[in-house]
Amino acid sequence: MAKFSEQQTAIESVFASSEWLASVVGSIKVLPGNFQGSVAETEFLRLEILPARIRADYRNLGTAGQVVVQIYTQGNTGISRSMQIADALDESLQTKLFTTTNGSIQTGVSALAVLGTDEANEGLYRVDYILTYNYFAN
């Protein structure tokens, strides 16, 4: 059973879907959370999928975790664009059911953490989009 890679594949597939690509934010580059190179864009996302704990009760075997999308937008332009991107993330990810080969993923309700000016690049503004999920094995 490939439960961890299934979770990653199912969630990452959202960003390649026709719905996402056709949205107002579909052209934004999505990078893995551990990306270390430089980014020339003034808007981009960093995606992290974090399985956090094992679920093991008499009905369900699986994991619970979080999806964290770091939203970077141009600094000194306000928070409106970050909120627009967060709304698009909600439309694609919040309270959804994704079916995988060996189970299913149920996402929860999102939250935002407004971090402000990025420490590594003062020309960028950062907001973290955080979404909980549960993975249930078949």
Contact map, one row per residue, 1 for C-alpha under 8 A:
111000000000000000000000000000000000000000000000000000000000000000000000000000000000000000000000000001000000000000000000000000000000000000
111111000000000000000000000000000000000000000000000000000000000000000000000000000000000000000000000001000000000000000000000000000000000000
111111100000000000000000000000000000000000000000000000000000010000000000000000000000000000000000000001100000000000000000000000000000000010
011111110000000000000000000000000000000000000000001000000000000000000000000000000000000000000000000000000000000000000000000000000000000000
011111111000000000000000000000000000000000000000000000000000000000000000000000000000000000000000000000000000000000000000000000000000000000
011111111100000000000000000000000000000000000000000000000000000000000000000000000000000000000000000111000000000000000000000000000000000000
001111111110000000000000000000000000000000000000100000000000000000000000000000000000000000000000000100001000000000000000000000000000001000
000111111111000000000000000000000000000000000000100000000000000000000000000000000000000000000000000000000000000000000000000000000000000000
000011111111100000000000000000000000000000000000000000000000000000000000000000000000000000000000000000000000000000000000000000000000000000
000001111111110000000000000000000000000000000000000000000000000000000000000000000000000000000000011100000000000000000000000000000000000000
000000111111111000000000000000000000000000000000000000000000000000000000000000000000000000000000000000000000000000000000000000000000000000
000000011111111100000000000000000000000000000000000000000000000000000000000000000000000000000000000000000000000000000000000000000000000000
000000001111111110000000000000000000000000000000000000000000000000000000000000000000000000000000000000000000000000000000000000000000000000
000000000111111110010000000000000000000000000000000000000000000000000000000000000000000000011000000000000000000000000000000000000000000000
000000000011111110011000010001000000000000000000000000000000000000000000000000000000000000000000000000000000000000000000000000000000000000
000000000001111111011000000000000000000000000000000000000000000000000000000000000000000000000000000000000000000000000000000000000000000000
000000000000111111111000000000000000000000000000000000000000000000000000000000000000000000000000000000000000000000000000000000000000000000
000000000000000111111100000000000000000000000000000000000000000000000000000000000000000000000000000000000000000000000000000000000000000000
000000000000000011111110000000000000000000000000000000000000000000000000000000000000000000010000000000000000000000000000000000000000000000
000000000000011111111110110000000000000000000000000000000000000000000000000000000000000100010000000000000000000000000000000000000000000000
000000000000001111111110111000000000000000000000000000000000000000000000000000000000000000000000000000000000000000000000000000000000000000
000000000000000001111111110000000000000000000000000000000000000000000000000000000000000000000000000000000000000000000000000000000000000000
000000000000000000111111110000000000000000000000000000000000000000000000000000000000000100000000000000000000000000000000000000000000000000
000000000000000000000111111000000000000000000000000000000000000000000000000000000000000100000000000000000000000000000000000000000000000000
000000000000000000011111111100000000000000000000000000000000000000000000000000000000100100000000000000000000000000000000000000000000000000
000000000000001000011111111100000000000000000000000000000000000000000000000000000000000000000000000000000000000000000000000000000000000000
000000000000000000001001111110000000000000000000000000000000000000000000000000000000000000000000000000000000000000000000000000000000000000
000000000000000000000000111111000000000000111000000000000000000000000000000000000000000000000000000000000000000000000000000000000000000000
000000000000000000000000001111100000000000111000000000000000000000000000000000000000000000000000000000000000000000000000000000000000000000
000000000000001000000000000111110000000000011110000000000000000000000000000000000000000000000000000000000000000000000000000000000000000000
000000000000000000000000000011111010000000011110000000000000000000000000000000000000000000000000000000000000000000000000000000000000000000
000000000000000000000000000001111110000000000111000000000000000000000000000000000000000000000000000000000000000000000000000000000000000000
000000000000000000000000000000111110000000000111000000000000000000000000000000000000000000000000000000000000000000000000000000000000000000
000000000000000000000000000000011111000000000000000000000000000000000000000000000000000000000000000000000000000000000000000000000000000000
000000000000000000000000000000111111100000000000000000000000000000000000000000000000000000000000000000000000000000000000000000000000000000
000000000000000000000000000000000111110000000000000000000000000000000000000000000000000000000000000000000000000000000000000000000000000000
000000000000000000000000000000000011111000000000000000000000000000000000000000000000000000000000000000000000000000000000000000000000000000
000000000000000000000000000000000001111100000000000000000000000000000000000000000000000000000000000000000000000000000000000000000000000000
000000000000000000000000000000000000111110000000000000000000000000000000000000000000000000000000000000000000000000000000000000000000000000
000000000000000000000000000000000000011111000000000000000000000000000000000000000000000000000000000000000000000000000000000000000000000000
000000000000000000000000000000000000001111110000000000000000000000000000000000000000000000000000000000000000000000000000000000000000000000
000000000000000000000000000000000000000111110000000000000000000000000001110000000000000000000000000000000000000000000000001100000000000000
000000000000000000000000000110000000000011111000000000000000000000000011110000000000000000000000000000000000000000000000000000000000000000
000000000000000000000000000111100000000011111100000000000000000000000011100000000000000000000000000000000000000000000000000000000000000000
000000000000000000000000000111100000000000111110000000000000000000001111000000000000000000000000000000000000000000000000000000000000000000
000000000000000000000000000001111000000000011111000000000000000000001110000000000000000000000000000000000000000000000000000000000000000000
000000000000000000000000000001111000000000001111100000000000000000111100000000000000000000000000000000000000000000000000000000000000000000
000000000000000000000000000000011000000000000111110000000000000000111000000000000000000000000000000000000000000000000000000000000000000000
000000110000000000000000000000000000000000000011111000000000000011110000000000000000000000000000000000000000000000000000000000000000000000
000000000000000000000000000000000000000000000001111100000000000011110000000000000000000000000000000000000000000000000000000000000000000000
000100000000000000000000000000000000000000000000111110000000001111000000000000000000000000000000000000000000000000000000000000000000000000
000000000000000000000000000000000000000000000000011111000000001111000000000000000000000000000000000000000000000000000000000000000000000000
000000000000000000000000000000000000000000000000001111100000001110000000000000000000000000000000000000000000000000000000000000000000000000
000000000000000000000000000000000000000000000000000111110000111100000000000000000000000000000000000000000000000000000000000000000000000000
000000000000000000000000000000000000000000000000000011111001111100000000000000000000000000000000000000000000000000000000000000000000000000
000000000000000000000000000000000000000000000000000001111111110000000000000000000000000000000000000000000000000000000000000000000000000000
000000000000000000000000000000000000000000000000000000111111100000000000000000000000000000000000000000000000000000000000000000000000000000
000000000000000000000000000000000000000000000000000000011111000000000000000000000000000000000000000000000000000000000000000000000000000000
000000000000000000000000000000000000000000000000000000011111100000000000000000000000000000000000000000000000000000000000000000000000000000
000000000000000000000000000000000000000000000000000000111111110000000000000000000000000000000000000000000000000000000000000000000000000110
000000000000000000000000000000000000000000000000000001111011111000000000000000000000000000000000000000000000000000000000000000000000000110
001000000000000000000000000000000000000000000000000001110001111100000000000000000000000000000000000000000000000000000000000000000000011110
000000000000000000000000000000000000000000000000001111100000111110000000000000000000000000000000000000000000000000000000000000000000011100
000000000000000000000000000000000000000000000000001111100000011111000000000000000000000000000000000000000000000000000000000000000001111000
000000000000000000000000000000000000000000000000111110000000001111100000000000000000000000000000000000000000000000000000000000000001110000
000000000000000000000000000000000000000000000000111100000000000111110000000000000000000000000000000000000000000000000000000000000111100000
000000000000000000000000000000000000000000000011110000000000000011111000000000000000000000000000000000000000000000000000000000001111100000
000000000000000000000000000000000000000000000011110000000000000001111100000000000000000000000000000000000000000000000000000000011110000000
000000000000000000000000000000000000000000001111000000000000000000111110000000000000000000000000000000000000000000000000000000011100000000
000000000000000000000000000000000000000000001110000000000000000000011111000000000000000000000000000000000000000000000000000001111000000000
000000000000000000000000000000000000000000111100000000000000000000001111100000000100100000000000000000000000000000000000000001111000000000
000000000000000000000000000000000000000001111000000000000000000000000111110000000100000000000000000000000000000000000000000111100000000000
000000000000000000000000000000000000000001110000000000000000000000000011111000001100000000000000000000000000000000000000000111000000000000
000000000000000000000000000000000000000001100000000000000000000000000001111110000000000000000000000000000000000000000000001110000000000000
000000000000000000000000000000000000000000000000000000000000000000000000111111000000000000000000000000000000000000001000011110000000000000
000000000000000000000000000000000000000000000000000000000000000000000000011111000000000000000000000000000000000000000000001010000000000000
000000000000000000000000000000000000000000000000000000000000000000000000011111100000000000000000000000000000000000000000000000000000000000
000000000000000000000000000000000000000000000000000000000000000000000000001111111000000000000000000000000000000000000000000000000000000000
000000000000000000000000000000000000000000000000000000000000000000000000000011111110000000000000000000000000000000000000000000000000000000
000000000000000000000000000000000000000000000000000000000000000000000000000001111111000000000000000000000000000000000000000000000000000000
000000000000000000000000000000000000000000000000000000000000000000000000100001111111100000000000000000000000000000000000000000000000000000
000000000000000000000000000000000000000000000000000000000000000000000011100000111111110000000000000000000000000000000000000000100000000000
000000000000000000000000000000000000000000000000000000000000000000000000000000111111111000000000000000000000000000000000000000000000000000
000000000000000000000000000000000000000000000000000000000000000000000000000000011111111100000000000000000000000000000000000000000000000000
000000000000000000000000100000000000000000000000000000000000000000000010000000001111111110000000000000000000000000000000000000000000000000
000000000000000000000000000000000000000000000000000000000000000000000000000000000111111111000000000000000000000000000000000000001000000000
000000000000000000000000000000000000000000000000000000000000000000000000000000000011111111100000000000000000000000000000000000000000000000
000000000000000000010011100000000000000000000000000000000000000000000000000000000001111111110000000000000000000000000000000000000000000000
000000000000000000000000000000000000000000000000000000000000000000000000000000000000111111111100000000000000000000000000000000000000000000
000000000000000000000000000000000000000000000000000000000000000000000000000000000000011111111100000000000000010000000000000000000000000000
000000000000000000000000000000000000000000000000000000000000000000000000000000000000001111111100000000000000000000000000000000000000000000
000000000000010000110000000000000000000000000000000000000000000000000000000000000000000111111101000000000000000000000000000000000000000000
000000000000010000000000000000000000000000000000000000000000000000000000000000000000000011111111000000000010000000000000000000000000000000
000000000000000000000000000000000000000000000000000000000000000000000000000000000000000011111111000000000011110000000000000000000010000000
000000000000000000000000000000000000000000000000000000000000000000000000000000000000000000001111100000000111100000000000000000000000000000
000000000000000000000000000000000000000000000000000000000000000000000000000000000000000000011111110000001111000000000000000000000000000000
000000000000000000000000000000000000000000000000000000000000000000000000000000000000000000000011111000011110000000000000000000000000000000
000000000100000000000000000000000000000000000000000000000000000000000000000000000000000000000001111100011100000000000000000000000000000000
000000000100000000000000000000000000000000000000000000000000000000000000000000000000000000000000111110111000000000000000000000000000000000
000001100100000000000000000000000000000000000000000000000000000000000000000000000000000000000000011111111000000000000000000000000000000000
000001000000000000000000000000000000000000000000000000000000000000000000000000000000000000000000001111100000000000000000000000000000000000
111001000000000000000000000000000000000000000000000000000000000000000000000000000000000000000000000111110000000000000000000000000000000011
001000000000000000000000000000000000000000000000000000000000000000000000000000000000000000000000001111111000000000000000000000000000001111
000000000000000000000000000000000000000000000000000000000000000000000000000000000000000000000000111101111100000000000000000000000000001111
000000100000000000000000000000000000000000000000000000000000000000000000000000000000000000000001111100111110000000000000000000000000111100
000000000000000000000000000000000000000000000000000000000000000000000000000000000000000000000011110000011111000000000000000000000000111000
000000000000000000000000000000000000000000000000000000000000000000000000000000000000000000001111100000001111100000000000000000000011110000
000000000000000000000000000000000000000000000000000000000000000000000000000000000000000000000111000000000111110000000000000000000011100000
000000000000000000000000000000000000000000000000000000000000000000000000000000000000000000000110000000000011111000000000000000000011000000
000000000000000000000000000000000000000000000000000000000000000000000000000000000000000001000100000000000001111100000000000000001111000000
000000000000000000000000000000000000000000000000000000000000000000000000000000000000000000000000000000000000111110000000000000001110000000
000000000000000000000000000000000000000000000000000000000000000000000000000000000000000000000000000000000000011111000000000000111100000000
000000000000000000000000000000000000000000000000000000000000000000000000000000000000000000000000000000000000001111100000000000111100000000
000000000000000000000000000000000000000000000000000000000000000000000000000000000000000000000000000000000000000111110000000001110000000000
000000000000000000000000000000000000000000000000000000000000000000000000000000000000000000000000000000000000000011111100000011110000000000
000000000000000000000000000000000000000000000000000000000000000000000000000000000000000000000000000000000000000001111100000011100000000000
000000000000000000000000000000000000000000000000000000000000000000000000001000000000000000000000000000000000000000111110111111000000000000
000000000000000000000000000000000000000000000000000000000000000000000000000000000000000000000000000000000000000000111111111111000000000000
000000000000000000000000000000000000000000000000000000000000000000000000000000000000000000000000000000000000000000001111110000000000000000
000000000000000000000000000000000000000000000000000000000000000000000000000000000000000000000000000000000000000000000111110000000000000000
000000000000000000000000000000000000000000000000000000000000000000000000000000000000000000000000000000000000000000001111111100000000000000
000000000000000000000000000000000000000000000000000000000000000000000000001000000000000000000000000000000000000000001111111110000000000000
000000000000000000000000000000000000000001000000000000000000000000000000011100000000000000000000000000000000000000001100111110000000000000
000000000000000000000000000000000000000001000000000000000000000000000001111000000000000000000000000000000000000000001100111111000000000000
000000000000000000000000000000000000000000000000000000000000000000000001111100000000000000000000000000000000000000111100011111100000000000
000000000000000000000000000000000000000000000000000000000000000000000111100000000000000000000000000000000000000001111100000111110000000000
000000000000000000000000000000000000000000000000000000000000000000000111000000000100000000000000000000000000000111110000000011111000000000
000000000000000000000000000000000000000000000000000000000000000000011110000000000000000000000000000000000000000111100000000001111100000000
000000000000000000000000000000000000000000000000000000000000000000111110000000000000010000000000000000000000011110000000000000111110000000
000000000000000000000000000000000000000000000000000000000000000001111000000000000000000000000000000000000000011110000000000000011111000000
000000000000000000000000000000000000000000000000000000000000000001110000000000000000000000000100000000000011111000000000000000001111100000
000000000000000000000000000000000000000000000000000000000000000111100000000000000000000000000000000000000011110000000000000000000111110000
000000000000000000000000000000000000000000000000000000000000000111100000000000000000000000000000000000001111000000000000000000000011111000
000000000000000000000000000000000000000000000000000000000000011110000000000000000000000000000000000000001110000000000000000000000001111100
000000100000000000000000000000000000000000000000000000000000011100000000000000000000000000000000000000111100000000000000000000000000111110
000000000000000000000000000000000000000000000000000000000001111000000000000000000000000000000000000000111000000000000000000000000000011111
001000000000000000000000000000000000000000000000000000000001110000000000000000000000000000000000000001110000000000000000000000000000001111
000000000000000000000000000000000000000000000000000000000000000000000000000000000000000000000000000001110000000000000000000000000000000111
